[in-house]
Amino acid sequence: MGSRRIGRGRREQRKAQLTGAAGLLAAAALPWLLFHRVITDIASEFRVDARYFLAECSPWFLIVLGLAFLLPVVFSAGRDPESRFYPRARGAYMGWGVTLYILGFILASQVAQLMHLTGNG
């Protein structure tokens, strides 16, 4: 009976990790699917300029940074909180990741609207 309980716990841990990884992949693919034209236009106009990096690249930087904060959360999904691989500040990582991702997504939609209005998108 004890071995069945261990097996079930392992399956639940694996399911939590797969669900988290699928969610992270979906979150990484969503901006590309929605804003692929804007991303390619911005990348094709690459220049070393403060406006380029602050106005046009900051949404994508925030999205990537948000996803990076979510990596430890996904990695620790389903693990025992007493495990050494369980981040002690898991809630903070989750909060920062979601906040930066949403902020980047909102800014990306604004950049897309501005590019559409100026005729570049």
BADOZA-163933 format. One record per atom (N, C-alpha, C): residue in one letter; atom name; z, x, y. Coordinates in Angstrom, 2 decimals. Atoms other than C-alpha are relative to their C-alpha. Layout:
code A	site CA	w Z	u X	v Y
...
This chain:
code M	site N	w 0.00	u 0.82	v -1.18
code M	site CA	w 0.00	u 0.00	v 0.00
code M	site C	w 0.00	u 0.87	v 1.26
code G	site N	w -0.04	u -0.90	v -1.14
code G	site CA	w 0.74	u 2.90	v 2.34
code G	site C	w -1.35	u 0.63	v 0.28
code S	site N	w 1.30	u -0.62	v -0.21
code S	site CA	w -2.69	u 4.44	v 1.78
code S	site C	w -0.98	u -0.98	v 0.63
code R	site N	w 0.86	u 0.99	v -0.64
code R	site CA	w -4.40	u 1.17	v 2.72
code R	site C	w 0.29	u -0.09	v 1.49
code R	site N	w -0.38	u 0.06	v -1.40
code R	site CA	w -2.47	u 1.13	v 5.96
code R	site C	w -0.55	u 1.20	v 0.76
code I	site N	w 0.55	u -1.20	v -0.62
code I	site CA	w -3.52	u 4.71	v 6.74
code I	site C	w -1.51	u -0.13	v 0.14
code G	site N	w 1.45	u 0.18	v -0.06
code G	site CA	w -7.15	u 3.88	v 5.92
code G	site C	w -0.39	u -0.99	v 1.08
code R	site N	w 0.29	u 1.01	v -1.03
code R	site CA	w -7.07	u 0.82	v 8.18
code R	site C	w 0.20	u 0.60	v 1.39
code G	site N	w -0.25	u -0.64	v -1.29
code G	site CA	w -5.57	u 2.85	v 11.03
code G	site C	w -1.12	u 0.96	v 0.37
code R	site N	w 1.11	u -0.95	v -0.23
code R	site CA	w -8.30	u 5.47	v 10.63
code R	site C	w -1.28	u -0.75	v 0.39
code R	site N	w 1.18	u 0.81	v -0.34
code R	site CA	w -11.00	u 2.76	v 10.69
code R	site C	w 0.10	u -0.56	v 1.41
code E	site N	w -0.19	u 0.53	v -1.35
code E	site CA	w -9.52	u 1.21	v 13.82
code E	site C	w -0.17	u 1.08	v 1.06
code Q	site N	w 0.18	u -1.12	v -0.92
code Q	site CA	w -9.39	u 4.62	v 15.50
code Q	site C	w -1.47	u 0.32	v 0.16
code R	site N	w 1.43	u -0.30	v -0.05
code R	site CA	w -13.02	u 5.29	v 14.61
code R	site C	w -0.76	u -1.09	v 0.75
code K	site N	w 0.65	u 1.11	v -0.70
code K	site CA	w -14.05	u 1.83	v 15.84
code K	site C	w 0.26	u 0.09	v 1.50
code A	site N	w -0.32	u -0.14	v -1.41
code A	site CA	w -12.25	u 2.40	v 19.15
code A	site C	w -0.79	u 1.14	v 0.63
code Q	site N	w 0.76	u -1.13	v -0.53
code Q	site CA	w -13.94	u 5.78	v 19.58
code Q	site C	w -1.48	u -0.34	v 0.13
code L	site N	w 1.41	u 0.39	v -0.07
code L	site CA	w -17.39	u 4.37	v 18.80
code L	site C	w -0.25	u -1.01	v 1.11
code T	site N	w 0.14	u 0.97	v -1.09
code T	site CA	w -16.86	u 1.46	v 21.17
code T	site C	w 0.07	u 0.69	v 1.35
code G	site N	w -0.11	u -0.75	v -1.25
code G	site CA	w -15.76	u 3.81	v 23.92
code G	site C	w -1.23	u 0.85	v 0.27
code A	site N	w 1.20	u -0.83	v -0.17
code A	site CA	w -18.71	u 6.15	v 23.33
code A	site C	w -1.20	u -0.86	v 0.34
code A	site N	w 1.12	u 0.91	v -0.31
code A	site CA	w -21.16	u 3.22	v 23.35
code A	site C	w 0.11	u -0.50	v 1.44
code G	site N	w -0.19	u 0.44	v -1.38
code G	site CA	w -19.64	u 1.96	v 26.61
code G	site C	w -0.32	u 1.10	v 1.00
code L	site N	w 0.30	u -1.12	v -0.89
code L	site CA	w -19.87	u 5.40	v 28.17
code L	site C	w -1.50	u 0.26	v 0.07
code L	site N	w 1.45	u -0.18	v -0.01
code L	site CA	w -23.51	u 5.78	v 27.12
code L	site C	w -0.69	u -1.11	v 0.77
code A	site N	w 0.57	u 1.11	v -0.75
code A	site CA	w -24.30	u 2.33	v 28.50
code A	site C	w 0.23	u 0.18	v 1.50
code A	site N	w -0.29	u -0.24	v -1.42
code A	site CA	w -22.58	u 3.21	v 31.78
code A	site C	w -0.84	u 1.14	v 0.56
code A	site N	w 0.85	u -1.11	v -0.45
code A	site CA	w -24.59	u 6.44	v 31.96
code A	site C	w -1.46	u -0.43	v 0.12
code A	site N	w 1.40	u 0.42	v -0.01
code A	site CA	w -27.89	u 4.68	v 31.22
code A	site C	w -0.29	u -1.06	v 1.06
code L	site N	w 0.22	u 1.11	v -0.92
code L	site CA	w -27.41	u 1.71	v 33.56
code L	site C	w -0.56	u 0.43	v 1.35
code P	site N	w 0.59	u -0.40	v -1.28
code P	site CA	w -28.01	u 3.55	v 36.87
code P	site C	w -1.45	u 0.47	v -0.15
code W	site N	w 1.37	u -0.46	v 0.21
code W	site CA	w -31.12	u 5.19	v 35.44
code W	site C	w -0.94	u -1.19	v -0.22
code L	site N	w 0.84	u 1.17	v 0.25
code L	site CA	w -32.46	u 1.85	v 34.20
code L	site C	w -0.24	u -0.82	v 1.27
code L	site N	w 0.14	u 0.82	v -1.20
code L	site CA	w -31.82	u 0.08	v 37.50
code L	site C	w -0.63	u 0.74	v 1.18
code F	site N	w 0.43	u -0.75	v -1.18
code F	site CA	w -32.62	u 2.86	v 39.96
code F	site C	w -0.93	u 1.17	v -0.33
code H	site N	w 0.83	u -1.15	v 0.41
code H	site CA	w -35.12	u 5.10	v 38.12
code H	site C	w -1.04	u 0.35	v 1.05
code R	site N	w 1.01	u -0.28	v -1.02
code R	site CA	w -37.72	u 4.75	v 40.86
code R	site C	w 0.63	u 0.73	v 1.19
code V	site N	w -0.70	u -0.63	v -1.11
code V	site CA	w -35.22	u 5.69	v 43.57
code V	site C	w 0.39	u 1.43	v -0.37
code I	site N	w -0.40	u -1.34	v 0.45
code I	site CA	w -33.94	u 8.64	v 41.53
code I	site C	w -1.19	u 0.95	v 0.00
code T	site N	w 1.18	u -0.87	v 0.03
code T	site CA	w -37.44	u 10.02	v 40.99
code T	site C	w -0.52	u 0.27	v 1.41
code D	site N	w 0.43	u -0.23	v -1.39
code D	site CA	w -38.33	u 9.52	v 44.68
code D	site C	w 0.90	u 1.01	v 0.70
code I	site N	w -0.94	u -0.94	v -0.62
code I	site CA	w -35.18	u 11.33	v 45.81
code I	site C	w -0.17	u 1.40	v -0.58
code A	site N	w 0.17	u -1.32	v 0.63
code A	site CA	w -35.71	u 14.14	v 43.30
code A	site C	w -1.31	u 0.65	v 0.43
code S	site N	w 1.28	u -0.58	v -0.41
code S	site CA	w -39.33	u 14.57	v 44.38
code S	site C	w 0.03	u 0.52	v 1.43
code E	site N	w -0.12	u -0.45	v -1.39
code E	site CA	w -38.24	u 15.05	v 48.00
code E	site C	w 1.10	u 1.03	v 0.18
code F	site N	w -1.11	u -0.95	v -0.06
code F	site CA	w -35.74	u 17.81	v 47.20
code F	site C	w -0.17	u 0.97	v 1.16
code R	site N	w -0.05	u -0.97	v -1.08
code R	site CA	w -34.77	u 19.92	v 50.17
code R	site C	w 1.46	u 0.41	v 0.20
code V	site N	w -1.35	u -0.47	v -0.29
code V	site CA	w -31.76	u 21.96	v 51.20
code V	site C	w 0.32	u -0.47	v 1.41
code D	site N	w -0.29	u 0.65	v -1.27
code D	site CA	w -30.43	u 19.72	v 53.93
code D	site C	w 1.29	u -0.79	v -0.16
code A	site N	w -1.28	u 0.72	v 0.09
code A	site CA	w -27.04	u 18.19	v 54.71
code A	site C	w -0.23	u -1.50	v -0.20
code R	site N	w 0.27	u 1.44	v 0.15
code R	site CA	w -28.53	u 14.68	v 55.04
code R	site C	w -0.43	u -0.31	v -1.43
code Y	site N	w 0.46	u 0.23	v 1.37
code Y	site CA	w -30.21	u 15.01	v 51.66
code Y	site C	w 1.18	u -0.04	v -0.97
code F	site N	w -1.11	u -0.06	v 0.94
code F	site CA	w -27.02	u 15.98	v 49.86
code F	site C	w 1.07	u -1.05	v 0.29
code L	site N	w -1.06	u 0.97	v -0.33
code L	site CA	w -24.63	u 13.67	v 51.75
code L	site C	w -0.46	u -1.44	v -0.13
code A	site N	w 0.45	u 1.40	v -0.02
code A	site CA	w -26.75	u 10.54	v 52.05
code A	site C	w -0.74	u -0.39	v -1.26
code E	site N	w 0.88	u 0.40	v 1.10
code E	site CA	w -29.22	u 10.60	v 49.21
code E	site C	w 0.53	u 0.38	v -1.38
code C	site N	w -0.50	u -0.45	v 1.31
code C	site CA	w -27.42	u 12.50	v 46.42
code C	site C	w 1.44	u -0.40	v -0.28
code S	site N	w -1.41	u 0.31	v 0.22
code S	site CA	w -23.83	u 11.40	v 46.92
code S	site C	w 0.24	u -1.15	v -0.98
code P	site N	w -0.26	u 1.05	v 1.01
code P	site CA	w -24.15	u 8.14	v 44.91
code P	site C	w -0.10	u 0.52	v -1.43
code W	site N	w 0.21	u -0.50	v 1.36
code W	site CA	w -25.43	u 10.00	v 41.87
code W	site C	w 1.09	u 0.99	v -0.36
code F	site N	w -1.12	u -0.91	v 0.23
code F	site CA	w -22.76	u 12.68	v 42.26
code F	site C	w 1.27	u -0.79	v -0.34
code L	site N	w -1.18	u 0.82	v 0.27
code L	site CA	w -20.06	u 9.98	v 42.37
code L	site C	w -0.07	u -0.66	v -1.37
code I	site N	w 0.17	u 0.61	v 1.32
code I	site CA	w -21.48	u 8.26	v 39.28
code I	site C	w 0.28	u 1.03	v -1.09
code V	site N	w -0.21	u -1.05	v 1.00
code V	site CA	w -21.55	u 11.53	v 37.33
code V	site C	w 1.47	u 0.42	v -0.03
code L	site N	w -1.41	u -0.35	v -0.05
code L	site CA	w -18.04	u 12.41	v 38.50
code L	site C	w 0.86	u -1.08	v -0.64
code G	site N	w -0.72	u 1.10	v 0.65
code G	site CA	w -16.79	u 8.98	v 37.45
code G	site C	w -0.13	u 0.04	v -1.50
code L	site N	w 0.20	u -0.11	v 1.45
code L	site CA	w -18.34	u 9.41	v 34.01
code L	site C	w 0.76	u 1.19	v -0.57
code A	site N	w -0.75	u -1.17	v 0.47
code A	site CA	w -16.75	u 12.86	v 33.74
code A	site C	w 1.49	u -0.32	v -0.12
code F	site N	w -1.41	u 0.40	v 0.10
code F	site CA	w -13.31	u 11.34	v 34.44
code F	site C	w 0.22	u -0.93	v -1.19
code L	site N	w -0.14	u 0.91	v 1.13
code L	site CA	w -13.96	u 8.76	v 31.71
code L	site C	w -0.11	u 0.70	v -1.36
code L	site N	w 0.14	u -0.72	v 1.27
code L	site CA	w -14.73	u 11.38	v 29.04
code L	site C	w 1.33	u 0.19	v -0.75
code P	site N	w -1.26	u -0.13	v 0.75
code P	site CA	w -11.06	u 12.15	v 28.20
code P	site C	w 0.54	u -1.34	v -0.49
code V	site N	w -0.45	u 1.33	v 0.41
code V	site CA	w -10.36	u 8.42	v 28.04
code V	site C	w -0.71	u -0.42	v -1.28
code V	site N	w 0.78	u 0.34	v 1.19
code V	site CA	w -13.17	u 7.89	v 25.53
code V	site C	w 0.40	u 0.89	v -1.17
code F	site N	w -0.38	u -0.93	v 1.05
code F	site CA	w -12.18	u 10.98	v 23.56
code F	site C	w 1.34	u -0.37	v -0.63
code S	site N	w -1.34	u 0.32	v 0.51
code S	site CA	w -8.59	u 9.75	v 23.23
code S	site C	w 0.12	u -1.43	v -0.49
code A	site N	w -0.07	u 1.40	v 0.43
code A	site CA	w -9.47	u 6.16	v 22.32
code A	site C	w 0.43	u -0.09	v -1.46
code G	site N	w -0.47	u 0.22	v 1.36
code G	site CA	w -7.60	u 5.00	v 19.25
code G	site C	w 0.95	u 1.06	v -0.53
code R	site N	w -0.90	u -1.06	v 0.46
code R	site CA	w -5.49	u 8.16	v 19.03
code R	site C	w 1.46	u -0.39	v 0.26
code D	site N	w -1.43	u 0.20	v -0.17
code D	site CA	w -1.74	u 8.25	v 18.75
code D	site C	w 0.42	u 0.58	v 1.36
code P	site N	w -0.44	u -0.52	v -1.30
code P	site CA	w -0.15	u 8.60	v 22.22
code P	site C	w 0.87	u 1.26	v -0.10
code E	site N	w -0.80	u -1.21	v 0.19
code E	site CA	w 2.07	u 11.34	v 20.78
code E	site C	w -0.85	u 1.20	v -0.43
code S	site N	w 0.90	u -1.06	v 0.41
code S	site CA	w -0.97	u 13.39	v 19.73
code S	site C	w -0.21	u 1.00	v 1.13
code R	site N	w 0.25	u -1.01	v -1.04
code R	site CA	w -1.71	u 16.62	v 21.56
code R	site C	w -1.36	u -0.20	v 0.66
code F	site N	w 1.30	u 0.27	v -0.58
code F	site CA	w -5.27	u 15.38	v 22.17
code F	site C	w 0.00	u -1.24	v 0.89
code Y	site N	w -0.12	u 1.20	v -0.82
code Y	site CA	w -4.02	u 12.31	v 24.02
code Y	site C	w 0.39	u 0.43	v 1.41
code P	site N	w -0.33	u -0.46	v -1.36
code P	site CA	w -4.16	u 12.96	v 27.79
code P	site C	w 1.22	u -0.74	v 0.56
code R	site N	w -1.22	u 0.60	v -0.54
code R	site CA	w -0.83	u 12.35	v 29.48
code R	site C	w -0.30	u -0.89	v 1.21
code A	site N	w 0.37	u 0.79	v -1.18
code A	site CA	w -2.54	u 10.98	v 32.60
code A	site C	w -1.22	u -0.86	v -0.31
code R	site N	w 1.16	u 0.78	v 0.43
code R	site CA	w -4.94	u 8.73	v 30.69
code R	site C	w -0.29	u -1.16	v 0.96
code G	site N	w 0.18	u 1.10	v -0.95
code G	site CA	w -4.38	u 5.83	v 33.08
code G	site C	w -0.61	u 0.47	v 1.32
code A	site N	w 0.56	u -0.55	v -1.23
code A	site CA	w -5.13	u 8.03	v 36.08
code A	site C	w -1.47	u 0.37	v -0.19
code Y	site N	w 1.40	u -0.31	v 0.29
code Y	site CA	w -8.33	u 9.30	v 34.45
code Y	site C	w -0.85	u -1.27	v -0.01
code M	site N	w 0.71	u 1.27	v 0.06
code M	site CA	w -9.36	u 5.72	v 33.77
code M	site C	w -0.19	u -0.57	v 1.41
code G	site N	w 0.08	u 0.52	v -1.37
code G	site CA	w -8.58	u 4.64	v 37.34
code G	site C	w -0.99	u 0.76	v 0.86
code W	site N	w 0.93	u -0.81	v -0.78
code W	site CA	w -10.42	u 7.53	v 38.96
code W	site C	w -1.44	u -0.17	v -0.50
code G	site N	w 1.35	u 0.14	v 0.55
code G	site CA	w -13.38	u 7.19	v 36.60
code G	site C	w -0.65	u -1.31	v 0.39
code V	site N	w 0.57	u 1.30	v -0.34
code V	site CA	w -13.88	u 3.49	v 37.17
code V	site C	w -0.24	u -0.12	v 1.50
code T	site N	w 0.15	u 0.09	v -1.45
code T	site CA	w -13.32	u 3.75	v 40.93
code T	site C	w -1.20	u 0.80	v 0.50
code L	site N	w 1.12	u -0.83	v -0.45
code L	site CA	w -15.76	u 6.63	v 41.43
code L	site C	w -1.33	u -0.54	v -0.50
code Y	site N	w 1.23	u 0.55	v 0.55
code Y	site CA	w -18.35	u 5.03	v 39.15
code Y	site C	w -0.44	u -1.23	v 0.81
code I	site N	w 0.35	u 1.20	v -0.76
code I	site CA	w -18.23	u 1.70	v 40.99
code I	site C	w -0.40	u 0.35	v 1.42
code L	site N	w 0.36	u -0.43	v -1.34
code L	site CA	w -18.28	u 3.39	v 44.39
code L	site C	w -1.39	u 0.62	v 0.02
code G	site N	w 1.33	u -0.60	v 0.10
code G	site CA	w -21.29	u 5.47	v 43.35
code G	site C	w -1.07	u -1.04	v -0.24
code F	site N	w 0.98	u 1.06	v 0.30
code F	site CA	w -23.04	u 2.39	v 41.97
code F	site C	w -0.29	u -0.83	v 1.24
code I	site N	w 0.20	u 0.77	v -1.24
code I	site CA	w -22.51	u 0.47	v 45.22
code I	site C	w -0.81	u 0.82	v 1.00
code L	site N	w 0.78	u -0.85	v -0.89
code L	site CA	w -23.78	u 3.41	v 47.26
code L	site C	w -1.44	u 0.17	v -0.47
code A	site N	w 1.36	u -0.12	v 0.53
code A	site CA	w -26.78	u 3.77	v 44.95
code A	site C	w -0.81	u -1.25	v 0.33
code S	site N	w 0.73	u 1.22	v -0.34
code S	site CA	w -27.71	u 0.14	v 45.53
code S	site C	w -0.34	u -0.02	v 1.49
code Q	site N	w 0.30	u -0.07	v -1.43
code Q	site CA	w -27.47	u 0.71	v 49.29
code Q	site C	w -1.12	u 0.99	v 0.29
code V	site N	w 1.08	u -0.98	v -0.17
code V	site CA	w -29.66	u 3.82	v 49.07
code V	site C	w -1.32	u -0.62	v -0.45
code A	site N	w 1.22	u 0.66	v 0.48
code A	site CA	w -32.18	u 1.80	v 47.04
code A	site C	w -0.50	u -1.02	v 1.01
code Q	site N	w 0.41	u 0.98	v -1.01
code Q	site CA	w -32.18	u -0.96	v 49.67
code Q	site C	w -0.59	u 0.69	v 1.22
code L	site N	w 0.52	u -0.74	v -1.15
code L	site CA	w -32.66	u 1.56	v 52.48
code L	site C	w -1.37	u 0.59	v -0.29
code M	site N	w 1.31	u -0.58	v 0.34
code M	site CA	w -35.52	u 3.25	v 50.66
code M	site C	w -1.07	u -1.09	v -0.06
code H	site N	w 0.93	u 1.12	v 0.06
code H	site CA	w -37.13	u -0.14	v 50.06
code H	site C	w -0.37	u -0.46	v 1.42
code L	site N	w 0.26	u 0.44	v -1.36
code L	site CA	w -36.79	u -1.09	v 53.74
code L	site C	w -0.87	u 0.99	v 0.78
code T	site N	w 0.79	u -1.00	v -0.71
code T	site CA	w -38.29	u 2.18	v 54.96
code T	site C	w -1.37	u 0.23	v -0.64
code G	site N	w 1.30	u -0.11	v 0.63
code G	site CA	w -41.22	u 1.84	v 52.58
code G	site C	w -0.13	u 1.14	v -0.97
code N	site N	w 0.06	u -1.11	v 0.95
code N	site CA	w -40.33	u 4.78	v 50.35
code N	site C	w 0.22	u -0.44	v -1.43
code G	site N	w -0.37	u 0.43	v 1.34
code G	site CA	w -39.17	u 2.73	v 47.37
code G	site C	w -0.87	u -0.97	v -0.58
